Amino acid sequence: MRRFALLALAALSLACASSGPHREVLAPSPSPLPVFSPAVRTGNLVFLSGQIGNRPGTLELVPGGIATETEQTLTNIRTLLEGIGLSLDDVVKCTVFLADIDDYRAMNEVYARFFPQDPPARSTLAASGLALGARTEIECIAAMR
């Protein structure tokens, strides 16, 4: 039993020593809002901050309502993931915030095009006061291979 405990402790020490920093901020490009990190890695998980349907590098939302905002939001997420060497296939969980739950169907139609098969786990909820008056905000968790 003592030998097993020593082996387990040695394996745990080796895993911790080789796992790198506990928390690493990943920022493939500067954010127009410097008050948050676009993505943070811990272990093999990458947590993406909530993204909205703004034109890249600006604080300007794309016009056209929930469908175009959702498309731009997911495009922004895909671009951020690609900038850190990941893809939408690596996303394991999304949380979708909607300014109006009545936009669920239109958002979901666009969302389904970005995750056509084996979509990540997801929660969707209505919230008031999204950043910049956005209709949707989506945050994700991705797993590195």
KARAFEN-V966463 format. One record per pair of residues at least 6 apart in sequence whose ideal C-beta (glycine too) atoms are under 6 Angstrom apart, sorted by the first residue. I is the first residue (numbers start at 1). J is the second residue. Records with the same first field share a line. If there is no record, write none. Layout:
# KARAFEN-V966463
I = J ; J
This chain:
# KARAFEN-V966463
23 = 42
24 = 41
25 = 37 ; 40
26 = 39 ; 41 ; 84
27 = 38
28 = 83 ; 84
31 = 38
32 = 59
36 = 49
38 = 49 ; 80
39 = 46 ; 48
40 = 47
44 = 143 ; 144
45 = 143
46 = 142
47 = 141
48 = 139 ; 140
50 = 137 ; 139
51 = 73 ; 76 ; 77 ; 138
52 = 73 ; 131 ; 134 ; 137
53 = 61 ; 62 ; 69 ; 72 ; 73
54 = 61
59 = 132
61 = 132 ; 134
62 = 68 ; 72
66 = 103 ; 106 ; 107 ; 135
67 = 106 ; 110
69 = 135 ; 136
70 = 107 ; 110 ; 136
71 = 110
73 = 136 ; 138
74 = 114
77 = 140
78 = 88
81 = 87
86 = 142
90 = 142 ; 143
91 = 120 ; 140 ; 142
92 = 120 ; 141 ; 143
93 = 120 ; 121 ; 141
94 = 120 ; 122 ; 138 ; 140
95 = 123 ; 139
96 = 124 ; 138
97 = 127 ; 137
98 = 126 ; 136
99 = 130 ; 135
101 = 126
107 = 136
130 = 137
